[in-house]
């Protein structure tokens, strides 16, 4: 996801895009909801965005059914 204004983070790191995982949940009762996390990614810590995606993939099978 590109950011509207590039900015400089701590340590002189330039932020020009962010990884922003989005999740939609739909139920058989016609209830739905959305979740999103927009971590700083490599401007914060490289593993943070990947961790958010991995966490969602880990719990998704538990939500099915």
PDB file with SEQRES, HELIX, SHEET and CRYST1 records, atoms N, CA, C and O in Angstrom:
SEQRES   1 A   65  UNK UNK UNK UNK UNK UNK UNK UNK UNK UNK UNK UNK UNK          
SEQRES   2 A   65  UNK UNK UNK UNK UNK UNK UNK UNK UNK UNK UNK UNK UNK          
SEQRES   3 A   65  UNK UNK UNK UNK UNK UNK UNK UNK UNK UNK UNK UNK UNK          
SEQRES   4 A   65  UNK UNK UNK UNK UNK UNK UNK UNK UNK UNK UNK UNK UNK          
SEQRES   5 A   65  UNK UNK UNK UNK UNK UNK UNK UNK UNK UNK UNK UNK UNK          
HELIX    1 AA1 UNK A   10  UNK A   12  5                                   3    
HELIX    2 AA2 UNK A   41  UNK A   43  5                                   3    
HELIX    3 AA3 UNK A   46  UNK A   63  1                                  18    
SHEET    1 AA1 2 UNK A   2  UNK A   8  0                                        
SHEET    2 AA1 2 UNK A  14  UNK A  17 -1                                        
SHEET    1 AA2 2 UNK A  22  UNK A  26  0                                        
SHEET    2 AA2 2 UNK A  32  UNK A  36 -1                                        
CRYST1    1.000    1.000    1.000  90.00  90.00  90.00 P 1           1          
ATOM      1  N   UNK A   1       0.849  -1.163   0.000  1.00  0.00           N  
ATOM      2  CA  UNK A   1       0.000   0.000   0.000  1.00  0.00           C  
ATOM      3  C   UNK A   1       0.898   1.231   0.000  1.00  0.00           C  
ATOM      4  O   UNK A   1       1.636   1.445   0.962  1.00  0.00           O  
ATOM      5  N   UNK A   2       0.858   2.036  -1.038  1.00  0.00           N  
ATOM      6  CA  UNK A   2       1.679   3.251  -1.053  1.00  0.00           C  
ATOM      7  C   UNK A   2       1.141   4.260  -0.042  1.00  0.00           C  
ATOM      8  O   UNK A   2      -0.066   4.328   0.192  1.00  0.00           O  
ATOM      9  N   UNK A   3       2.019   5.027   0.543  1.00  0.00           N  
ATOM     10  CA  UNK A   3       1.592   6.091   1.454  1.00  0.00           C  
ATOM     11  C   UNK A   3       1.478   7.389   0.665  1.00  0.00           C  
ATOM     12  O   UNK A   3       2.172   7.576  -0.334  1.00  0.00           O  
ATOM     13  N   UNK A   4       0.608   8.277   1.110  1.00  0.00           N  
ATOM     14  CA  UNK A   4       0.367   9.504   0.345  1.00  0.00           C  
ATOM     15  C   UNK A   4       1.551  10.465   0.423  1.00  0.00           C  
ATOM     16  O   UNK A   4       1.798  11.223  -0.515  1.00  0.00           O  
ATOM     17  N   UNK A   5       2.276  10.438   1.524  1.00  0.00           N  
ATOM     18  CA  UNK A   5       3.454  11.294   1.679  1.00  0.00           C  
ATOM     19  C   UNK A   5       4.595  10.451   2.235  1.00  0.00           C  
ATOM     20  O   UNK A   5       4.474   9.878   3.318  1.00  0.00           O  
ATOM     21  N   UNK A   6       5.679  10.374   1.514  1.00  0.00           N  
ATOM     22  CA  UNK A   6       6.833   9.649   2.019  1.00  0.00           C  
ATOM     23  C   UNK A   6       7.342  10.367   3.262  1.00  0.00           C  
ATOM     24  O   UNK A   6       7.302  11.595   3.336  1.00  0.00           O  
ATOM     25  N   UNK A   7       7.812   9.612   4.220  1.00  0.00           N  
ATOM     26  CA  UNK A   7       8.357  10.234   5.417  1.00  0.00           C  
ATOM     27  C   UNK A   7       9.554   9.447   5.911  1.00  0.00           C  
ATOM     28  O   UNK A   7       9.746   8.283   5.559  1.00  0.00           O  
ATOM     29  N   UNK A   8      10.338  10.094   6.718  1.00  0.00           N  
ATOM     30  CA  UNK A   8      11.549   9.483   7.243  1.00  0.00           C  
ATOM     31  C   UNK A   8      11.286   9.019   8.666  1.00  0.00           C  
ATOM     32  O   UNK A   8      10.835   9.791   9.512  1.00  0.00           O  
ATOM     33  N   UNK A   9      11.567   7.774   8.914  1.00  0.00           N  
ATOM     34  CA  UNK A   9      11.390   7.176  10.223  1.00  0.00           C  
ATOM     35  C   UNK A   9      12.707   7.259  10.994  1.00  0.00           C  
ATOM     36  O   UNK A   9      13.695   7.804  10.502  1.00  0.00           O  
ATOM     37  N   UNK A  10      12.705   6.718  12.190  1.00  0.00           N  
ATOM     38  CA  UNK A  10      13.925   6.736  12.996  1.00  0.00           C  
ATOM     39  C   UNK A  10      15.062   6.030  12.268  1.00  0.00           C  
ATOM     40  O   UNK A  10      14.824   5.114  11.482  1.00  0.00           O  
ATOM     41  N   UNK A  11      16.250   6.438  12.519  1.00  0.00           N  
ATOM     42  CA  UNK A  11      17.415   5.835  11.881  1.00  0.00           C  
ATOM     43  C   UNK A  11      17.553   6.212  10.416  1.00  0.00           C  
ATOM     44  O   UNK A  11      18.338   5.599   9.693  1.00  0.00           O  
ATOM     45  N   UNK A  12      16.800   7.213   9.966  1.00  0.00           N  
ATOM     46  CA  UNK A  12      16.902   7.664   8.581  1.00  0.00           C  
ATOM     47  C   UNK A  12      16.217   6.782   7.566  1.00  0.00           C  
ATOM     48  O   UNK A  12      16.442   6.929   6.365  1.00  0.00           O  
ATOM     49  N   UNK A  13      15.373   5.859   8.033  1.00  0.00           N  
ATOM     50  CA  UNK A  13      14.671   4.953   7.113  1.00  0.00           C  
ATOM     51  C   UNK A  13      13.536   5.689   6.416  1.00  0.00           C  
ATOM     52  O   UNK A  13      12.733   6.356   7.068  1.00  0.00           O  
ATOM     53  N   UNK A  14      13.466   5.571   5.099  1.00  0.00           N  
ATOM     54  CA  UNK A  14      12.427   6.216   4.309  1.00  0.00           C  
ATOM     55  C   UNK A  14      11.242   5.265   4.154  1.00  0.00           C  
ATOM     56  O   UNK A  14      11.412   4.113   3.757  1.00  0.00           O  
ATOM     57  N   UNK A  15      10.052   5.748   4.467  1.00  0.00           N  
ATOM     58  CA  UNK A  15       8.837   4.952   4.348  1.00  0.00           C  
ATOM     59  C   UNK A  15       8.056   5.471   3.148  1.00  0.00           C  
ATOM     60  O   UNK A  15       7.634   6.627   3.129  1.00  0.00           O  
ATOM     61  N   UNK A  16       7.862   4.605   2.134  1.00  0.00           N  
ATOM     62  CA  UNK A  16       7.083   5.006   0.966  1.00  0.00           C  
ATOM     63  C   UNK A  16       5.958   4.023   0.650  1.00  0.00           C  
ATOM     64  O   UNK A  16       5.145   4.277  -0.239  1.00  0.00           O  
ATOM     65  N   UNK A  17       5.908   2.909   1.368  1.00  0.00           N  
ATOM     66  CA  UNK A  17       4.806   1.967   1.231  1.00  0.00           C  
ATOM     67  C   UNK A  17       4.749   1.092   2.469  1.00  0.00           C  
ATOM     68  O   UNK A  17       5.750   0.926   3.165  1.00  0.00           O  
ATOM     69  N   UNK A  18       3.578   0.533   2.742  1.00  0.00           N  
ATOM     70  CA  UNK A  18       3.363  -0.318   3.906  1.00  0.00           C  
ATOM     71  C   UNK A  18       2.590  -1.557   3.481  1.00  0.00           C  
ATOM     72  O   UNK A  18       1.776  -1.498   2.559  1.00  0.00           O  
ATOM     73  N   UNK A  19       2.837  -2.666   4.141  1.00  0.00           N  
ATOM     74  CA  UNK A  19       2.050  -3.878   3.936  1.00  0.00           C  
ATOM     75  C   UNK A  19       0.854  -3.778   4.880  1.00  0.00           C  
ATOM     76  O   UNK A  19       1.025  -3.526   6.073  1.00  0.00           O  
ATOM     77  N   UNK A  20      -0.343  -3.972   4.359  1.00  0.00           N  
ATOM     78  CA  UNK A  20      -1.549  -3.797   5.162  1.00  0.00           C  
ATOM     79  C   UNK A  20      -2.501  -4.977   4.956  1.00  0.00           C  
ATOM     80  O   UNK A  20      -3.403  -4.901   4.123  1.00  0.00           O  
ATOM     81  N   UNK A  21      -2.308  -6.075   5.712  1.00  0.00           N  
ATOM     82  CA  UNK A  21      -3.207  -7.227   5.555  1.00  0.00           C  
ATOM     83  C   UNK A  21      -4.636  -6.862   5.954  1.00  0.00           C  
ATOM     84  O   UNK A  21      -4.858  -6.190   6.961  1.00  0.00           O  
ATOM     85  N   UNK A  22      -5.596  -7.311   5.155  1.00  0.00           N  
ATOM     86  CA  UNK A  22      -7.022  -7.116   5.442  1.00  0.00           C  
ATOM     87  C   UNK A  22      -7.700  -8.480   5.448  1.00  0.00           C  
ATOM     88  O   UNK A  22      -7.391  -9.336   4.618  1.00  0.00           O  
ATOM     89  N   UNK A  23      -8.615  -8.681   6.374  1.00  0.00           N  
ATOM     90  CA  UNK A  23      -9.307  -9.960   6.502  1.00  0.00           C  
ATOM     91  C   UNK A  23     -10.805  -9.700   6.569  1.00  0.00           C  
ATOM     92  O   UNK A  23     -11.260  -8.827   7.307  1.00  0.00           O  
ATOM     93  N   UNK A  24     -11.564 -10.459   5.796  1.00  0.00           N  
ATOM     94  CA  UNK A  24     -13.024 -10.402   5.858  1.00  0.00           C  
ATOM     95  C   UNK A  24     -13.530 -11.728   6.414  1.00  0.00           C  
ATOM     96  O   UNK A  24     -13.031 -12.793   6.049  1.00  0.00           O  
ATOM     97  N   UNK A  25     -14.517 -11.658   7.292  1.00  0.00           N  
ATOM     98  CA  UNK A  25     -15.142 -12.850   7.859  1.00  0.00           C  
ATOM     99  C   UNK A  25     -16.631 -12.773   7.558  1.00  0.00           C  
ATOM    100  O   UNK A  25     -17.277 -11.759   7.821  1.00  0.00           O  
ATOM    101  N   UNK A  26     -17.171 -13.857   7.002  1.00  0.00           N  
ATOM    102  CA  UNK A  26     -18.595 -13.947   6.681  1.00  0.00           C  
ATOM    103  C   UNK A  26     -19.160 -15.188   7.368  1.00  0.00           C  
ATOM    104  O   UNK A  26     -18.515 -16.237   7.369  1.00  0.00           O  
ATOM    105  N   UNK A  27     -20.348 -15.085   7.950  1.00  0.00           N  
ATOM    106  CA  UNK A  27     -20.970 -16.227   8.618  1.00  0.00           C  
ATOM    107  C   UNK A  27     -22.203 -16.685   7.847  1.00  0.00           C  
ATOM    108  O   UNK A  27     -22.716 -15.972   6.984  1.00  0.00           O  
ATOM    109  N   UNK A  28     -22.661 -17.875   8.173  1.00  0.00           N  
ATOM    110  CA  UNK A  28     -23.882 -18.401   7.572  1.00  0.00           C  
ATOM    111  C   UNK A  28     -25.114 -17.620   8.030  1.00  0.00           C  
ATOM    112  O   UNK A  28     -26.163 -17.703   7.392  1.00  0.00           O  
ATOM    113  N   UNK A  29     -25.007 -16.878   9.106  1.00  0.00           N  
ATOM    114  CA  UNK A  29     -26.110 -16.051   9.610  1.00  0.00           C  
ATOM    115  C   UNK A  29     -26.103 -14.656   8.970  1.00  0.00           C  
ATOM    116  O   UNK A  29     -26.777 -13.744   9.448  1.00  0.00           O  
ATOM    117  N   UNK A  30     -25.345 -14.504   7.902  1.00  0.00           N  
ATOM    118  CA  UNK A  30     -25.249 -13.241   7.160  1.00  0.00           C  
ATOM    119  C   UNK A  30     -24.652 -12.111   8.001  1.00  0.00           C  
ATOM    120  O   UNK A  30     -25.034 -10.950   7.858  1.00  0.00           O  
ATOM    121  N   UNK A  31     -23.721 -12.463   8.870  1.00  0.00           N  
ATOM    122  CA  UNK A  31     -22.966 -11.479   9.646  1.00  0.00           C  
ATOM    123  C   UNK A  31     -21.573 -11.409   9.036  1.00  0.00           C  
ATOM    124  O   UNK A  31     -20.971 -12.434   8.717  1.00  0.00           O  
ATOM    125  N   UNK A  32     -21.074 -10.208   8.879  1.00  0.00           N  
ATOM    126  CA  UNK A  32     -19.728 -10.071   8.317  1.00  0.00           C  
ATOM    127  C   UNK A  32     -18.947  -9.026   9.097  1.00  0.00           C  
ATOM    128  O   UNK A  32     -19.515  -8.183   9.792  1.00  0.00           O  
ATOM    129  N   UNK A  33     -17.662  -9.103   8.963  1.00  0.00           N  
ATOM    130  CA  UNK A  33     -16.789  -8.133   9.614  1.00  0.00           C  
ATOM    131  C   UNK A  33     -15.439  -8.093   8.928  1.00  0.00           C  
ATOM    132  O   UNK A  33     -15.034  -9.038   8.251  1.00  0.00           O  
ATOM    133  N   UNK A  34     -14.755  -6.985   9.118  1.00  0.00           N  
ATOM    134  CA  UNK A  34     -13.448  -6.781   8.516  1.00  0.00           C  
ATOM    135  C   UNK A  34     -12.431  -6.459   9.596  1.00  0.00           C  
ATOM    136  O   UNK A  34     -12.755  -5.847  10.614  1.00  0.00           O  
ATOM    137  N   UNK A  35     -11.201  -6.881   9.359  1.00  0.00           N  
ATOM    138  CA  UNK A  35     -10.094  -6.522  10.224  1.00  0.00           C  
ATOM    139  C   UNK A  35      -8.909  -6.105   9.376  1.00  0.00           C  
ATOM    140  O   UNK A  35      -8.749  -6.577   8.250  1.00  0.00           O  
ATOM    141  N   UNK A  36      -8.090  -5.237   9.902  1.00  0.00           N  
ATOM    142  CA  UNK A  36      -6.923  -4.757   9.175  1.00  0.00           C  
ATOM    143  C   UNK A  36      -5.832  -4.414  10.179  1.00  0.00           C  
ATOM    144  O   UNK A  36      -6.106  -3.973  11.295  1.00  0.00           O  
ATOM    145  N   UNK A  37      -4.623  -4.622   9.769  1.00  0.00           N  
ATOM    146  CA  UNK A  37      -3.491  -4.120  10.528  1.00  0.00           C  
ATOM    147  C   UNK A  37      -2.551  -3.447   9.542  1.00  0.00           C  
ATOM    148  O   UNK A  37      -2.303  -3.978   8.460  1.00  0.00           O  
ATOM    149  N   UNK A  38      -2.046  -2.328   9.894  1.00  0.00           N  
ATOM    150  CA  UNK A  38      -1.149  -1.602   9.003  1.00  0.00           C  
ATOM    151  C   UNK A  38       0.156  -1.309   9.748  1.00  0.00           C  
ATOM    152  O   UNK A  38       0.400  -0.174  10.158  1.00  0.00           O  
ATOM    153  N   UNK A  39       0.983  -2.326   9.919  1.00  0.00           N  
ATOM    154  CA  UNK A  39       2.245  -2.121  10.622  1.00  0.00           C  
ATOM    155  C   UNK A  39       3.232  -1.334   9.770  1.00  0.00           C  
ATOM    156  O   UNK A  39       3.077  -1.245   8.552  1.00  0.00           O  
ATOM    157  N   UNK A  40       4.230  -0.775  10.403  1.00  0.00           N  
ATOM    158  CA  UNK A  40       5.241  -0.017   9.686  1.00  0.00           C  
ATOM    159  C   UNK A  40       6.146  -0.895   8.840  1.00  0.00           C  
ATOM    160  O   UNK A  40       6.952  -0.377   8.067  1.00  0.00           O  
ATOM    161  N   UNK A  41       6.034  -2.204   8.966  1.00  0.00           N  
ATOM    162  CA  UNK A  41       6.877  -3.086   8.168  1.00  0.00           C  
ATOM    163  C   UNK A  41       8.346  -2.859   8.438  1.00  0.00           C  
ATOM    164  O   UNK A  41       8.767  -2.789   9.592  1.00  0.00           O  
ATOM    165  N   UNK A  42       9.124  -2.745   7.386  1.00  0.00           N  
ATOM    166  CA  UNK A  42      10.577  -2.636   7.565  1.00  0.00           C  
ATOM    167  C   UNK A  42      10.982  -1.321   8.226  1.00  0.00           C  
ATOM    168  O   UNK A  42      12.109  -1.202   8.709  1.00  0.00           O  
ATOM    169  N   UNK A  43      10.084  -0.325   8.260  1.00  0.00           N  
ATOM    170  CA  UNK A  43      10.405   0.906   8.970  1.00  0.00           C  
ATOM    171  C   UNK A  43      10.315   0.691  10.479  1.00  0.00           C  
ATOM    172  O   UNK A  43      10.884   1.458  11.255  1.00  0.00           O  
ATOM    173  N   UNK A  44       9.612  -0.337  10.882  1.00  0.00           N  
ATOM    174  CA  UNK A  44       9.496  -0.670  12.309  1.00  0.00           C  
ATOM    175  C   UNK A  44      10.366  -1.890  12.591  1.00  0.00           C  
ATOM    176  O   UNK A  44      11.397  -1.788  13.255  1.00  0.00           O  
ATOM    177  N   UNK A  45       9.947  -3.027  12.089  1.00  0.00           N  
ATOM    178  CA  UNK A  45      10.733  -4.247  12.119  1.00  0.00           C  
ATOM    179  C   UNK A  45      10.253  -5.126  10.973  1.00  0.00           C  
ATOM    180  O   UNK A  45       9.047  -5.285  10.781  1.00  0.00           O  
ATOM    181  N   UNK A  46      11.161  -5.688  10.223  1.00  0.00           N  
ATOM    182  CA  UNK A  46      10.805  -6.435   9.010  1.00  0.00           C  
ATOM    183  C   UNK A  46       9.833  -7.568   9.268  1.00  0.00           C  
ATOM    184  O   UNK A  46       8.994  -7.862   8.417  1.00  0.00           O  
ATOM    185  N   UNK A  47       9.927  -8.214  10.425  1.00  0.00           N  
ATOM    186  CA  UNK A  47       9.100  -9.384  10.690  1.00  0.00           C  
ATOM    187  C   UNK A  47       7.680  -9.033  11.118  1.00  0.00           C  
ATOM    188  O   UNK A  47       6.829  -9.922  11.159  1.00  0.00           O  
ATOM    189  N   UNK A  48       7.394  -7.780  11.437  1.00  0.00           N  
ATOM    190  CA  UNK A  48       6.088  -7.440  11.996  1.00  0.00           C  
ATOM    191  C   UNK A  48       4.947  -7.686  11.013  1.00  0.00           C  
ATOM    192  O   UNK A  48       3.961  -8.332  11.370  1.00  0.00           O  
ATOM    193  N   UNK A  49       5.058  -7.186   9.789  1.00  0.00           N  
ATOM    194  CA  UNK A  49       3.994  -7.390   8.800  1.00  0.00           C  
ATOM    195  C   UNK A  49       3.835  -8.868   8.469  1.00  0.00           C  
ATOM    196  O   UNK A  49       2.712  -9.359   8.351  1.00  0.00           O  
ATOM    197  N   UNK A  50       4.928  -9.567   8.321  1.00  0.00           N  
ATOM    198  CA  UNK A  50       4.855 -11.000   8.029  1.00  0.00           C  
ATOM    199  C   UNK A  50       4.224 -11.748   9.196  1.00  0.00           C  
ATOM    200  O   UNK A  50       3.508 -12.728   8.987  1.00  0.00           O  
ATOM    201  N   UNK A  51       4.479 -11.303  10.409  1.00  0.00           N  
ATOM    202  CA  UNK A  51       3.887 -11.928  11.592  1.00  0.00           C  
ATOM    203  C   UNK A  51       2.380 -11.764  11.630  1.00  0.00           C  
ATOM    204  O   UNK A  51       1.664 -12.680  12.035  1.00  0.00           O  
ATOM    205  N   UNK A  52       1.893 -10.605  11.211  1.00  0.00           N  
ATOM    206  CA  UNK A  52       0.441 -10.377  11.175  1.00  0.00           C  
ATOM    207  C   UNK A  52      -0.217 -11.327  10.180  1.00  0.00           C  
ATOM    208  O   UNK A  52      -1.260 -11.908  10.478  1.00  0.00           O  
ATOM    209  N   UNK A  53       0.376 -11.488   9.014  1.00  0.00           N  
ATOM    210  CA  UNK A  53      -0.173 -12.416   8.011  1.00  0.00           C  
ATOM    211  C   UNK A  53      -0.097 -13.852   8.509  1.00  0.00           C  
ATOM    212  O   UNK A  53      -1.047 -14.618   8.354  1.00  0.00           O  
ATOM    213  N   UNK A  54       1.015 -14.211   9.098  1.00  0.00           N  
ATOM    214  CA  UNK A  54       1.179 -15.584   9.594  1.00  0.00           C  
ATOM    215  C   UNK A  54       0.171 -15.897  10.692  1.00  0.00           C  
ATOM    216  O   UNK A  54      -0.378 -16.997  10.747  1.00  0.00           O  
ATOM    217  N   UNK A  55      -0.068 -14.931  11.558  1.00  0.00           N  
ATOM    218  CA  UNK A  55      -1.052 -15.132  12.628  1.00  0.00           C  
ATOM    219  C   UNK A  55      -2.443 -15.365  12.076  1.00  0.00           C  
ATOM    220  O   UNK A  55      -3.167 -16.236  12.558  1.00  0.00           O  
ATOM    221  N   UNK A  56      -2.822 -14.597  11.072  1.00  0.00           N  
ATOM    222  CA  UNK A  56      -4.138 -14.763  10.455  1.00  0.00           C  
ATOM    223  C   UNK A  56      -4.252 -16.137   9.798  1.00  0.00           C  
ATOM    224  O   UNK A  56      -5.288 -16.792   9.916  1.00  0.00           O  
ATOM    225  N   UNK A  57      -3.218 -16.573   9.119  1.00  0.00           N  
ATOM    226  CA  UNK A  57      -3.240 -17.894   8.487  1.00  0.00           C  
ATOM    227  C   UNK A  57      -3.300 -19.008   9.524  1.00  0.00           C  
ATOM    228  O   UNK A  57      -3.880 -20.064   9.270  1.00  0.00           O  
ATOM    229  N   UNK A  58      -2.711 -18.781  10.675  1.00  0.00           N  
ATOM    230  CA  UNK A  58      -2.722 -19.790  11.746  1.00  0.00           C  
ATOM    231  C   UNK A  58      -4.106 -19.948  12.355  1.00  0.00           C  
ATOM    232  O   UNK A  58      -4.523 -21.071  12.638  1.00  0.00           O  
ATOM    233  N   UNK A  59      -4.831 -18.849  12.564  1.00  0.00           N  
ATOM    234  CA  UNK A  59      -6.139 -18.964  13.220  1.00  0.00           C  
ATOM    235  C   UNK A  59      -7.284 -19.202  12.248  1.00  0.00           C  
ATOM    236  O   UNK A  59      -8.357 -19.632  12.670  1.00  0.00           O  
ATOM    237  N   UNK A  60      -7.093 -18.940  10.972  1.00  0.00           N  
ATOM    238  CA  UNK A  60      -8.182 -19.093   9.991  1.00  0.00           C  
ATOM    239  C   UNK A  60      -8.823 -20.478  10.023  1.00  0.00           C  
ATOM    240  O   UNK A  60     -10.051 -20.557  10.024  1.00  0.00           O  
ATOM    241  N   UNK A  61      -8.062 -21.573  10.050  1.00  0.00           N  
ATOM    242  CA  UNK A  61      -8.703 -22.890  10.072  1.00  0.00           C  
ATOM    243  C   UNK A  61      -9.576 -23.113  11.309  1.00  0.00           C  
ATOM    244  O   UNK A  61     -10.532 -23.887  11.256  1.00  0.00           O  
ATOM    245  N   UNK A  62      -9.262 -22.449  12.410  1.00  0.00           N  
ATOM    246  CA  UNK A  62     -10.040 -22.598  13.636  1.00  0.00           C  
ATOM    247  C   UNK A  62     -11.398 -21.879  13.533  1.00  0.00           C  
ATOM    248  O   UNK A  62     -12.340 -22.216  14.249  1.00  0.00           O  
ATOM    249  N   UNK A  63     -11.484 -20.890  12.639  1.00  0.00           N  
ATOM    250  CA  UNK A  63     -12.709 -20.134  12.479  1.00  0.00           C  
ATOM    251  C   UNK A  63     -13.690 -20.794  11.521  1.00  0.00           C  
ATOM    252  O   UNK A  63     -14.889 -20.518  11.564  1.00  0.00           O  
ATOM    253  N   UNK A  64     -13.183 -21.661  10.660  1.00  0.00           N  
ATOM    254  CA  UNK A  64     -14.041 -22.302   9.660  1.00  0.00           C  
ATOM    255  C   UNK A  64     -14.929 -23.342  10.320  1.00  0.00           C  
ATOM    256  O   UNK A  64     -14.476 -24.122  11.158  1.00  0.00           O  
ATOM    257  N   UNK A  65     -16.195 -23.344   9.935  1.00  0.00           N  
ATOM    258  CA  UNK A  65     -17.135 -24.324  10.474  1.00  0.00           C  
ATOM    259  C   UNK A  65     -17.727 -23.863  11.773  1.00  0.00           C  
ATOM    260  O   UNK A  65     -18.541 -24.570  12.366  1.00  0.00           O  
TER     261      UNK A  65                                                      
END                                                                             
